[in-house]
Amino acid sequence: MQLKAAATAMDGDGDGVRSHVKVIESARRRLRWPFDGVVRFLGLAFTLVAAVVVGVDNESKILSVTLTKSLPPIHFYASAKWQYMSAFKYFVVSNCIACAYAAVSLVYSVKTRGQKDDPMRSLLLISFDLIMVGLLFSADGAAAAIGVIGRDGNSHMHWIKVCGFFEGYCHHFTAALVISIAGSVMFLCLVVLSVLNLHKK
């Protein structure tokens, strides 16, 4: 009789421990989700703004070029648009892809909040977040390289400083590049957060 009572007490304690663990895990999910949702929303916002700023950024003006001192200057109409450079196309497309993914993953994160974490689901989400990190950082690097050439030119290749003629276009693109880098950092934070969560398990 005493043994049965002791076993019952032990079972009761075990249920209490399991309930306590469930409460801790539930509280941890509630604390983690707002951070995950906010970071995904910021990633969506940053990539959307970067794509829109570059997409609508264009500048046109009449330029004057003097070939020799004996000849009058030549006037011609020129414009700067993101469609003229492959690196800028890659930049816009990459930010659009990241923005679309951030929107889908945010909706998915909202629908699955409070549910029990699935390791395979978490691993899949980490993989897509990591792909977005690589995609965005590669696009930012390519666009920044072309931007440096546009700002400083290249005397060896006889490339002129384009930003000397289209200052407004270059300033807008620089702002978009900084915003896109911020979006890349948001996705990197998501990867780090997911890895830490898997490590705690």
LUMVO-245279 format. One record per residue: residue in one letter; x negated, y negated, z of N, C-alpha, C in turn. Coordinates in steps of 0.001 Angstrom, whole numbers, plus 524288, in hexadecimal, padded with zeros to 5 digits. Layout:
residues N
+------+-------+-------+-------+-------+-------+-------+-------+-------+-------+
| code |    nu |    nv |    nw |   cau |   cav |   caw |    cu |    cv |    cw |
+------+-------+-------+-------+-------+-------+-------+-------+-------+-------+
|    A |     X |     Y |     Z |     X |     Y |     Z |     X |     Y |     Z |
...
+------+-------+-------+-------+-------+-------+-------+-------+-------+-------+
//
This chain:
residues 201
+------+-------+-------+-------+-------+-------+-------+-------+-------+-------+
| code |    nu |    nv |    nw |   cau |   cav |   caw |    cu |    cv |    cw |
+------+-------+-------+-------+-------+-------+-------+-------+-------+-------+
|    M | 7FCBD | 804B7 | 80000 | 80000 | 80000 | 80000 | 7FC9D | 7FB1C | 80000 |
|    Q | 7F892 | 7FB46 | 80319 | 7F502 | 7F6CF | 80352 | 7F21E | 7F630 | 7FE1F |
|    L | 7F0A0 | 7FAC1 | 7FBBF | 7EDEB | 7FA79 | 7F6C1 | 7F174 | 7F819 | 7F296 |
|    K | 7F669 | 7F996 | 7F29A | 7FA0E | 7F779 | 7EEC8 | 7FAC0 | 7F199 | 7EF76 |
|    A | 7FAFB | 7EFE0 | 7F447 | 7FB94 | 7EA47 | 7F557 | 7F6C8 | 7E74D | 7F383 |
|    A | 7F212 | 7E9AF | 7F47E | 7ED3E | 7E71E | 7F2CF | 7ED07 | 7E6BC | 7ECE9 |
|    A | 7EEA1 | 7EB09 | 7EA37 | 7EE95 | 7EAF4 | 7E483 | 7F254 | 7E6CF | 7E275 |
|    T | 7F6D8 | 7E67A | 7E4FE | 7FA9D | 7E281 | 7E35D | 7F86C | 7DD09 | 7E409 |
|    A | 7F5AD | 7DC36 | 7E857 | 7F353 | 7D712 | 7E958 | 7EF38 | 7D5CD | 7E546 |
|    M | 7EC28 | 7D9E5 | 7E3E3 | 7E819 | 7D90F | 7DFF0 | 7EA8A | 7D7BD | 7DAAE |
|    D | 7EEBB | 7DA9A | 7D94F | 7F160 | 7D962 | 7D468 | 7F381 | 7D3D5 | 7D486 |
|    G | 7F593 | 7D25A | 7D8EE | 7F791 | 7CD03 | 7D95A | 7F342 | 7C90C | 7D8A0 |
|    D | 7EEB5 | 7CA11 | 7DAF3 | 7EA48 | 7C683 | 7DA4F | 7E88A | 7C65B | 7D4A2 |
|    G | 7E88C | 7CAF2 | 7D1FB | 7E6FC | 7CB12 | 7CC80 | 7EA9F | 7C7D6 | 7C922 |
|    D | 7EFBD | 7C844 | 7CA2B | 7F377 | 7C519 | 7C73E | 7F288 | 7BF4F | 7C835 |
|    G | 7F128 | 7BE04 | 7CD0E | 7F00E | 7B88F | 7CE46 | 7EB50 | 7B68E | 7CB5F |
|    V | 7E748 | 7B9E9 | 7CB10 | 7E288 | 7B858 | 7C840 | 7E3A4 | 7B7A3 | 7C27A |
|    R | 7E699 | 7BB64 | 7C033 | 7E7E0 | 7BAF4 | 7BAA9 | 7EB2C | 7B624 | 7B995 |
|    S | 7EED6 | 7B508 | 7BD0D | 7F20E | 7B061 | 7BC5D | 7EEC2 | 7AB71 | 7BCB3 |
|    H | 7EB0B | 7AB76 | 7C054 | 7E79A | 7A6F1 | 7C0E9 | 7E44D | 7A620 | 7BC0A |
|    V | 7E255 | 7AA77 | 7B9D6 | 7DF2C | 7AA18 | 7B512 | 7E279 | 7A7FF | 7B092 |
|    K | 7E75E | 7A9E8 | 7B027 | 7EACA | 7A80A | 7AC01 | 7EBDB | 7A237 | 7AC88 |
|    V | 7EC9B | 7A07A | 7B15D | 7ED8E | 79AE1 | 7B240 | 7E8D3 | 797AE | 7B095 |
|    I | 7E417 | 7998F | 7B1DF | 7DF4D | 796C5 | 7B06C | 7DEB6 | 7968A | 7AA7E |
|    E | 7DFB6 | 79B15 | 7A7D9 | 7DF42 | 79B2E | 7A22C | 7E341 | 7979B | 79F9F |
|    S | 7E80F | 79794 | 7A1B9 | 7EC17 | 79428 | 79F8F | 7EAA6 | 78E6F | 7A03F |
|    A | 7E893 | 78D12 | 7A4DA | 7E6EC | 787A6 | 7A5CA | 7E265 | 78628 | 7A23F |
|    R | 7DEDA | 789E4 | 7A157 | 7DA6B | 788C8 | 79DEC | 7DC3B | 787B9 | 79859 |
|    R | 7E01A | 78ACD | 79671 | 7E228 | 789E4 | 79137 | 7E4D2 | 78495 | 790E0 |
|    R | 7E7BE | 7832C | 7950A | 7EA60 | 77E14 | 794F0 | 7E67A | 77996 | 794F3 |
|    L | 7E21B | 77A48 | 7979E | 7DE2B | 7762C | 797BA | 7DB1F | 775E9 | 7929D |
|    R | 7DA46 | 77A83 | 7902A | 7D720 | 77AA7 | 78B72 | 7DA1A | 778AE | 786B9 |
|    W | 7DF40 | 779E5 | 78682 | 7E21B | 77897 | 781C4 | 7E23A | 772C0 | 78092 |
|    P | 7E364 | 76F4A | 7845A | 7E37E | 769BD | 782EE | 7DE65 | 767E6 | 7807F |
|    F | 7D9F5 | 769C5 | 7828D | 7D4EF | 7682A | 7805D | 7D46E | 76A2A | 77ACD |
|    D | 7D5CC | 76F13 | 779E0 | 7D581 | 77154 | 774A4 | 7D919 | 76E69 | 770E2 |
|    G | 7DDD8 | 76D3C | 77299 | 7E183 | 76A7D | 76F45 | 7DFC0 | 764F3 | 76E01 |
|    V | 7DDB2 | 76239 | 771E3 | 7DBE5 | 75CD8 | 77111 | 7D74A | 75CBA | 76D55 |
|    V | 7D39A | 7604C | 76E02 | 7CEFA | 76065 | 76A9B | 7D08A | 761B9 | 764FF |
|    R | 7D42C | 7655B | 76457 | 7D5FE | 766AA | 75F0B | 7D8D1 | 76207 | 75C8F |
|    F | 7DBD5 | 75F37 | 75FB1 | 7DE7F | 75A97 | 75D9B | 7DA85 | 7566A | 75C06 |
|    L | 7D67F | 755AE | 75F2F | 7D273 | 751DE | 75DD2 | 7CF91 | 7537B | 758E2 |
|    G | 7CE6E | 7588F | 7586A | 7CBF7 | 75A6F | 753A4 | 7CF5F | 7596E | 74EE0 |
|    L | 7D472 | 75A4D | 74F6F | 7D820 | 7592E | 74B33 | 7D818 | 75360 | 749D8 |
|    A | 7D86A | 75016 | 74DD4 | 7D8AE | 74A71 | 74CEB | 7D3B2 | 7485F | 74A66 |
|    F | 7CF2D | 74A08 | 74C5E | 7CA32 | 74816 | 74A4D | 7C96E | 749AD | 74498 |
|    T | 7CA69 | 74E9F | 74360 | 7C9A3 | 7506C | 73DFF | 7CDA0 | 74DF6 | 73A4C |
|    L | 7D266 | 74D25 | 73C31 | 7D659 | 74A9A | 738ED | 7D4CF | 744FC | 737AF |
|    V | 7D328 | 74215 | 73BA6 | 7D19A | 73C9F | 73AD6 | 7CCDE | 73C4D | 73738 |
|    A | 7C90D | 73FC9 | 737F7 | 7C45A | 73FBC | 734A8 | 7C5CA | 740B9 | 72EF5 |
|    A | 7C930 | 74491 | 72DFA | 7CABF | 745C8 | 7289A | 7CDCD | 74147 | 72628 |
|    V | 7D146 | 73EE0 | 72934 | 7D474 | 73A9F | 72724 | 7D11D | 735CE | 725FF |
|    V | 7CD8B | 73482 | 72990 | 7CA46 | 72FDA | 728D0 | 7C6FB | 7305B | 723DB |
|    V | 7C490 | 734EA | 7230D | 7C16C | 7359D | 71E54 | 7C4EF | 73614 | 71985 |
|    G | 7C976 | 7389A | 71A1E | 7CCF5 | 7394B | 715B1 | 7CF0F | 73439 | 71376 |
|    V | 7D007 | 7306D | 716C9 | 7D226 | 72B69 | 714EF | 7CDE1 | 72750 | 7142B |
|    D | 7C90E | 728B8 | 71577 | 7C4C7 | 724EE | 71529 | 7C2E8 | 72460 | 70F87 |
|    N | 7C34E | 71FC9 | 70D71 | 7C123 | 71E9B | 70842 | 7C036 | 718C1 | 707E2 |
|    E | 7BC7A | 7176C | 704C1 | 7BB18 | 711EF | 70412 | 7B965 | 7110D | 6FE73 |
|    S | 7BB5C | 70CEE | 6FC27 | 7BA18 | 70BA1 | 6F6BB | 7B885 | 705EC | 6F66B |
|    K | 7B4C7 | 704DA | 6F30C | 7B30A | 6FF76 | 6F24E | 7B008 | 6FEF9 | 6ED37 |
|    I | 7AF22 | 6FA3B | 6EBA7 | 7AC11 | 6F91D | 6E6F6 | 7A66D | 6F826 | 6E894 |
|    L | 7A2DA | 6FB34 | 6E675 | 79D58 | 6FACF | 6E7C7 | 79A55 | 6F835 | 6E35A |
|    S | 7961C | 6F5A9 | 6E4D5 | 792BA | 6F314 | 6E104 | 78D4F | 6F57F | 6E13A |
|    V | 78B43 | 6F6D4 | 6DCB2 | 78618 | 6F93E | 6DC61 | 782D9 | 6F629 | 6D877 |
|    T | 77E29 | 6F4A4 | 6DA14 | 77A9A | 6F1CE | 6D6B3 | 7764D | 6F57E | 6D4EB |
|    L | 77610 | 6F678 | 6CFC1 | 77216 | 6F9FB | 6CDA7 | 76CD7 | 6F740 | 6CD24 |
|    T | 76CCC | 6F2BE | 6CAD0 | 76814 | 6EF91 | 6CA5A | 7698B | 6E9E3 | 6CB43 |
|    K | 765A4 | 6E6BC | 6CC78 | 766A6 | 6E13A | 6CD8E | 76855 | 6DE4D | 6C8B9 |
|    S | 766D0 | 6E030 | 6C431 | 76826 | 6DD73 | 6BF5A | 76DB9 | 6DE80 | 6BD96 |
|    L | 77023 | 6E281 | 6BFC8 | 7757D | 6E3D8 | 6BE3F | 7794C | 6E252 | 6C291 |
|    P | 77DFF | 6E0F3 | 6C121 | 781EB | 6DFA9 | 6C51A | 78387 | 6E49E | 6C804 |
|    P | 78570 | 6E3FE | 6CCC8 | 7871B | 6E89F | 6CFCB | 78BC2 | 6EB5A | 6CD45 |
|    I | 78BF0 | 6F06B | 6CE17 | 7902D | 6F395 | 6CBFB | 79429 | 6F487 | 6D051 |
|    H | 7990A | 6F36F | 6CF3D | 79D39 | 6F430 | 6D309 | 7A059 | 6F911 | 6D197 |
|    F | 7A154 | 6FC40 | 6D571 | 7A479 | 700EE | 6D478 | 7A7A8 | 7023E | 6D957 |
|    Y | 7ABEE | 704F9 | 6D876 | 7AF85 | 70674 | 6DCA3 | 7ADFD | 70BCF | 6DEC6 |
|    A | 7AD84 | 70C3B | 6E3F8 | 7AC07 | 7112D | 6E672 | 7AF74 | 71219 | 6EB3A |
|    S | 7B010 | 71705 | 6EC9C | 7B335 | 71871 | 6F12C | 7B0A5 | 71CF0 | 6F40C |
|    A | 7B1B8 | 71D48 | 6F920 | 7AFAE | 7217C | 6FC6D | 7B440 | 72488 | 6FEAB |
|    K | 7B465 | 72997 | 6FD95 | 7B885 | 72D05 | 6FF88 | 7B623 | 73229 | 70148 |
|    W | 7B8DE | 734D2 | 704D6 | 7B6DC | 739C0 | 706D5 | 7B6E9 | 73E03 | 702A7 |
|    Q | 7BA36 | 73D85 | 6FEA5 | 7BA78 | 7417C | 6FA93 | 7B593 | 741AB | 6F738 |
|    Y | 7B243 | 73DA5 | 6F78B | 7ADB5 | 73D70 | 6F421 | 7A929 | 740C2 | 6F61F |
|    M | 7A950 | 7427D | 6FAFD | 7A504 | 7457C | 6FD45 | 7A70B | 74AB9 | 6FF49 |
|    S | 7A443 | 74EDF | 6FDEC | 7A5DB | 7541C | 6FFAB | 7A5A6 | 754A0 | 70595 |
|    A | 7A1B7 | 75230 | 70806 | 7A13B | 75281 | 70DB9 | 7A5DC | 74FE6 | 7106C |
|    F | 7A7CA | 74BAD | 70E34 | 7AC51 | 7490A | 71080 | 7B150 | 74C3F | 70FA8 |
|    K | 7B1B2 | 74EE2 | 70B31 | 7B622 | 75265 | 70A54 | 7B61B | 756C3 | 70E68 |
|    Y | 7B181 | 758F5 | 70F36 | 7B0EB | 75D19 | 71317 | 7B268 | 75B20 | 71881 |
|    F | 7B0F3 | 7564F | 719A9 | 7B233 | 753E6 | 71EB6 | 7B812 | 75378 | 71F7B |
|    V | 7BACC | 75171 | 71B90 | 7C075 | 750B3 | 71C02 | 7C345 | 755F0 | 71C64 |
|    V | 7C1CF | 75999 | 71900 | 7C464 | 75EB8 | 71904 | 7C370 | 7618D | 71E2C |
|    S | 7BEAB | 76156 | 7202D | 7BD67 | 763FE | 72514 | 7C08B | 761C5 | 72999 |
|    N | 7C106 | 75CA8 | 729DB | 7C413 | 75A48 | 72E0D | 7C9E6 | 75B88 | 72D7D |
|    C | 7CBCB | 75BF9 | 728AA | 7D149 | 75D79 | 727E2 | 7D239 | 76311 | 729AD |
|    I | 7CE8C | 76695 | 7286D | 7CF0C | 76C05 | 72A1E | 7CEF5 | 76C61 | 73012 |
|    A | 7CB3E | 7699E | 73284 | 7CADA | 769B1 | 73839 | 7CFB6 | 7675E | 73ABF |
|    C | 7D1DC | 76350 | 73862 | 7D696 | 760DB | 73A7D | 7DB34 | 7649F | 73A33 |
|    A | 7DBCA | 76749 | 735C0 | 7E00D | 76B08 | 73529 | 7DF79 | 76F8C | 73907 |
|    Y | 7DAAC | 7716A | 7399E | 7D9CA | 775AE | 73D54 | 7DAF3 | 773E3 | 742ED |
|    A | 7D959 | 76F22 | 74444 | 7DA53 | 76D1A | 7498A | 7E02E | 76CC3 | 74A9E |
|    A | 7E339 | 76B39 | 746AE | 7E8E2 | 76AE0 | 74765 | 7EB40 | 77048 | 7484C |
|    V | 7E997 | 7741A | 74523 | 7EBAC | 7796E | 745B4 | 7EA1A | 77BCB | 74AF2 |
|    S | 7E51A | 77B2E | 74C53 | 7E33B | 77D75 | 75141 | 7E5A7 | 77ABF | 755F9 |
|    L | 7E6E3 | 775B9 | 75577 | 7E96A | 772F1 | 759C4 | 7EEEE | 7750B | 75AA4 |
|    V | 7F1C9 | 775E5 | 75665 | 7F708 | 77828 | 756D8 | 7F6B3 | 77DA1 | 75939 |
|    Y | 7F2ED | 780A1 | 75770 | 7F237 | 785E9 | 75988 | 7F0D9 | 785BC | 75F58 |
|    S | 7ED8A | 78208 | 760D5 | 7EBFA | 78180 | 76647 | 7F0A0 | 78006 | 769B4 |
|    V | 7F41B | 77CB6 | 767A5 | 7F8BF | 77B23 | 76A9E | 7FC73 | 77FC1 | 76B59 |
|    K | 7FD19 | 782DA | 7673B | 800C0 | 78743 | 76784 | 7FECF | 78BA0 | 76B17 |
|    T | 7F9AB | 78C40 | 76B72 | 7F782 | 7909B | 76E7D | 7F5B5 | 78EFF | 773EA |
|    R | 7F69E | 78A2F | 77579 | 7F4E9 | 7888A | 77AA7 | 7F80A | 78B79 | 77ED4 |
|    G | 7F579 | 78CC9 | 78307 | 7F7F9 | 78FA9 | 78739 | 7F803 | 7957E | 78661 |
|    Q | 7F6D9 | 79748 | 78190 | 7F6AA | 79CE1 | 78095 | 7F16B | 79F1F | 78254 |
|    K | 7F165 | 7A442 | 7830B | 7EC93 | 7A6E0 | 784A0 | 7E8A6 | 7A694 | 78037 |
|    D | 7E3BD | 7A550 | 78190 | 7DFA7 | 7A4C5 | 77DA9 | 7DE71 | 7AA03 | 77B1E |
|    D | 7DE17 | 7A9F6 | 775F6 | 7DCAB | 7AE92 | 772EF | 7D718 | 7ADCE | 770F7 |
|    P | 7D366 | 7B138 | 77267 | 7CDEB | 7B086 | 770B7 | 7CD4F | 7B038 | 76ACE |
|    M | 7D030 | 7B37B | 767E1 | 7CFC7 | 7B36F | 76232 | 7D1DD | 7AE54 | 75FF0 |
|    R | 7D61C | 7AC6B | 7622F | 7D854 | 7A776 | 7606E | 7D49E | 7A2F4 | 761A2 |
|    S | 7D245 | 7A316 | 7663A | 7CE86 | 79F09 | 767AD | 7C9B6 | 79F2E | 76431 |
|    L | 7C7E8 | 7A3EB | 762EF | 7C355 | 7A473 | 75F8D | 7C478 | 7A272 | 75A14 |
|    L | 7C92B | 7A36D | 75824 | 7CAA8 | 7A183 | 752F6 | 7CAE3 | 79B90 | 752E2 |
|    L | 7CCFA | 79954 | 75710 | 7CD4E | 793A1 | 75767 | 7C7DE | 79136 | 757C0 |
|    I | 7C465 | 793B0 | 75AB2 | 7BF0A | 791C7 | 75B0B | 7BC69 | 791E2 | 755B1 |
|    S | 7BD5E | 79611 | 752C1 | 7BAF3 | 7969D | 74D95 | 7BCA8 | 79230 | 749F7 |
|    F | 7C1BB | 790F8 | 749E9 | 7C3A1 | 78CBB | 74690 | 7C1AE | 7876C | 74874 |
|    D | 7C177 | 786AA | 74DA0 | 7BF53 | 781C1 | 74FAF | 7B99D | 7811F | 74E17 |
|    L | 7B6B6 | 78564 | 74E3E | 7B12E | 78537 | 74CCF | 7B07E | 78416 | 74705 |
|    I | 7B3F6 | 7863D | 743CC | 7B3C4 | 78514 | 73E2F | 7B4B4 | 77F4A | 73D3B |
|    M | 7B862 | 77CFF | 74016 | 7B979 | 7776B | 73F7C | 7B4C5 | 7741E | 74125 |
|    V | 7B20E | 775D9 | 7453C | 7AD5F | 77306 | 746F6 | 7A949 | 772F7 | 742A4 |
|    G | 7A83F | 7778D | 74064 | 7A463 | 777D1 | 73C2F | 7A605 | 774B8 | 73769 |
|    L | 7AB12 | 77512 | 7360D | 7AD06 | 77245 | 73178 | 7AC7D | 76C63 | 73224 |
|    L | 7AE20 | 76A6C | 736A6 | 7AE02 | 764C8 | 73785 | 7A876 | 762AA | 737ED |
|    F | 7A523 | 76565 | 73AD3 | 79FC7 | 76376 | 73B63 | 79CDA | 76396 | 7362E |
|    S | 79DE0 | 7677F | 732EC | 79B56 | 767AD | 72DCD | 79D47 | 7633A | 72A53 |
|    A | 7A266 | 7622F | 72A80 | 7A48C | 75DDB | 7276F | 7A287 | 7589E | 72963 |
|    D | 7A22E | 75804 | 72E87 | 7A01E | 75322 | 730BA | 79A6A | 7525C | 72F2B |
|    G | 7975B | 75691 | 72F4E | 791D9 | 75625 | 72DDB | 79121 | 754B7 | 72823 |
|    A | 79435 | 75731 | 724B3 | 793D0 | 755FD | 71F1F | 79563 | 7505D | 71DFD |
|    A | 799B0 | 74EAF | 72068 | 79B82 | 74954 | 71F8F | 797AC | 74558 | 721D1 |
|    A | 7955E | 74698 | 7264E | 791A0 | 742FA | 728B0 | 78CC0 | 74273 | 72549 |
|    A | 78B05 | 746B6 | 722E8 | 78668 | 7467A | 71F87 | 7875F | 742E4 | 71ADD |
|    I | 78BEF | 74369 | 71868 | 78D35 | 73FFC | 7140A | 78DEB | 73A5E | 715E4 |
|    G | 79011 | 739C2 | 71A8E | 790CA | 73486 | 71CAF | 78BA0 | 731BC | 71DA4 |
|    V | 787B6 | 734A3 | 71F7C | 78291 | 7324C | 7205A | 78031 | 7307D | 71B2E |
|    I | 780D0 | 733B3 | 71713 | 77ED3 | 73224 | 711EC | 781BC | 72D53 | 70FF6 |
|    G | 786D8 | 72D31 | 710DC | 789D9 | 728A8 | 70F37 | 78857 | 723BA | 71226 |
|    R | 786C7 | 72460 | 71713 | 78551 | 71FD4 | 71A31 | 77FC6 | 71DFD | 71909 |
|    D | 77C0C | 721AB | 718A5 | 77687 | 7204C | 71812 | 77477 | 720F6 | 71291 |
|    G | 77739 | 723F2 | 70F42 | 77534 | 724FF | 70A0E | 770A2 | 728CD | 70A42 |
|    N | 76E2B | 72980 | 705CA | 76986 | 72CD6 | 7056F | 765FE | 72AA6 | 7013B |
|    S | 761AD | 7284B | 702F2 | 75E24 | 725C6 | 6FF38 | 75B7D | 729B9 | 6FB9B |
|    H | 75A96 | 72E79 | 6FD75 | 7580C | 7326D | 6FA33 | 75B89 | 73424 | 6F5AC |
|    M | 76092 | 7347B | 6F6A8 | 76444 | 73608 | 6F29C | 766CD | 7315F | 6EFE2 |
|    H | 76553 | 72C99 | 6F1A3 | 76771 | 727BB | 6EF81 | 76D62 | 72766 | 6F04B |
|    W | 76F14 | 72938 | 6F4E4 | 7748C | 728B9 | 6F64B | 77542 | 723B3 | 6F969 |
|    I | 778F7 | 72080 | 6F7BB | 779C0 | 71B75 | 6FA37 | 77CE0 | 71C19 | 6FF42 |
|    K | 77CEC | 71806 | 7026A | 77FF1 | 71802 | 70743 | 78599 | 7169F | 705F5 |
|    V | 788DD | 71A8E | 7058E | 78E53 | 719B2 | 70411 | 7913B | 71686 | 7082E |
|    C | 78FDE | 7175E | 70D1D | 79298 | 7148E | 71149 | 79189 | 70EB4 | 71121 |
|    G | 78D80 | 70D21 | 70E52 | 78C8E | 7078F | 70DAC | 790B5 | 704FA | 70A58 |
|    F | 79356 | 70816 | 70718 | 79785 | 7060F | 703C6 | 79CED | 70726 | 70606 |
|    F | 79D80 | 70B9A | 7089E | 7A29D | 70D2C | 70AB3 | 7A23D | 70DC0 | 710AC |
|    E | 7A1AB | 7096B | 7134D | 7A0E7 | 70982 | 718FC | 7A5CA | 70B73 | 71BD7 |
|    G | 7AA52 | 709A5 | 71A2C | 7AF29 | 70B42 | 71CBF | 7B007 | 7111E | 71C52 |
|    Y | 7AF07 | 7134C | 717BD | 7AFB4 | 718E5 | 716EF | 7AC15 | 71BFA | 71A8A |
|    C | 7A73E | 71A4D | 71AE6 | 7A36C | 71D0E | 71E27 | 7A4C6 | 71CAC | 723F1 |
|    H | 7A6B3 | 71837 | 725A4 | 7A82C | 7179D | 72B26 | 7ACBE | 71B2E | 72C8B |
|    H | 7B08F | 71B83 | 7291A | 7B50B | 71EEA | 72A17 | 7B360 | 724A3 | 72A2A |
|    F | 7AFED | 72605 | 7268C | 7AE2B | 72B75 | 72668 | 7AAF4 | 72CCD | 72B45 |
|    T | 7A7CB | 7292F | 72D1A | 7A4BF | 72A1D | 731DB | 7A85E | 72B14 | 73680 |
|    A | 7AC84 | 72800 | 736E9 | 7B048 | 728C0 | 73B24 | 7B2E3 | 72E19 | 73AB6 |
|    A | 7B44F | 72FB0 | 735EC | 7B6BF | 734CF | 73520 | 7B2FD | 73934 | 73688 |
|    L | 7ADFE | 7387B | 73556 | 7AA1A | 73C80 | 73698 | 7A98F | 73D2B | 73C7B |
|    V | 7A979 | 738E0 | 73F53 | 7A91F | 7392A | 7450D | 7ADF2 | 73BDF | 7474C |
|    I | 7B282 | 73A9B | 7453B | 7B759 | 73D0A | 7471D | 7B75C | 742E2 | 745F4 |
|    S | 7B579 | 7445B | 74156 | 7B53B | 749E4 | 73FEF | 7B174 | 74CDC | 7437D |
|    I | 7AD1C | 74A7A | 744CB | 7A96C | 74CF4 | 74867 | 7AC06 | 74DC6 | 74DB7 |
|    A | 7AF21 | 749F5 | 74F69 | 7B204 | 74A9B | 75458 | 7B5C7 | 74F3C | 753FB |
|    G | 7B84F | 74FE4 | 74F6F | 7BBAC | 75464 | 74EAC | 7B8A2 | 7597E | 74EDB |
|    S | 7B3EF | 75981 | 74C9D | 7B09B | 75E2C | 74CD1 | 7AF41 | 75F95 | 7526E |
|    V | 7AE35 | 75BA6 | 75593 | 7ACF3 | 75C91 | 75B15 | 7B1A2 | 75ED4 | 75DFA |
|    M | 7B65A | 75D29 | 75C8F | 7BB0A | 75F4B | 75F06 | 7BB80 | 76525 | 75E01 |
|    F | 7BAA3 | 766BE | 7592B | 7BAE2 | 76C52 | 757EA | 7B67F | 76F55 | 75A9D |
|    L | 7B1FC | 76CD8 | 75B31 | 7ADB8 | 76F57 | 75E07 | 7AF26 | 77017 | 763C3 |
|    C | 7B1D4 | 76C53 | 76603 | 7B3A4 | 76CD3 | 76B6E | 7B782 | 7714E | 76BFD |
|    L | 7BACF | 7720F | 76809 | 7BE81 | 77669 | 76827 | 7BBAF | 77BA7 | 76830 |
|    V | 7B788 | 77C11 | 7650F | 7B47B | 780E8 | 764ED | 7B1F7 | 781EE | 76A38 |
|    V | 7AF9F | 77DE3 | 76C72 | 7AD10 | 77E82 | 77186 | 7B107 | 77FFD | 775B5 |
|    L | 7B590 | 77D77 | 775AA | 7B9A0 | 77EA6 | 7797E | 7BB7B | 78450 | 778FC |
|    S | 7BC51 | 7861A | 77428 | 7BE1E | 78B7C | 77359 | 7BA13 | 78F75 | 77508 |
|    V | 7B526 | 78E58 | 773DC | 7B0F8 | 791EF | 77572 | 7B092 | 79245 | 77B5D |
|    L | 7B11B | 78DDB | 77E01 | 7B0F4 | 78DD9 | 783B6 | 7B588 | 790F3 | 78602 |
|    N | 7BA11 | 79073 | 7839E | 7BEA2 | 7935D | 78579 | 7BDDD | 7993F | 784D3 |
|    L | 7BBA2 | 79AD0 | 78065 | 7BA95 | 7A065 | 77F94 | 7B675 | 7A259 | 7835E |
|    H | 7B2A6 | 79F02 | 78481 | 7AE7C | 7A092 | 78821 | 7B0A0 | 7A15C | 78DA2 |
|    K | 7B473 | 79E39 | 78F43 | 7B6B8 | 79EBC | 79478 | 7B9A9 | 7A3D1 | 7951B |
|    K | 7BB81 | 7A5ED | 790BB | 7BE70 | 7AAD2 | 79102 | 7BAC3 | 7AF82 | 791C5 |
+------+-------+-------+-------+-------+-------+-------+-------+-------+-------+
//
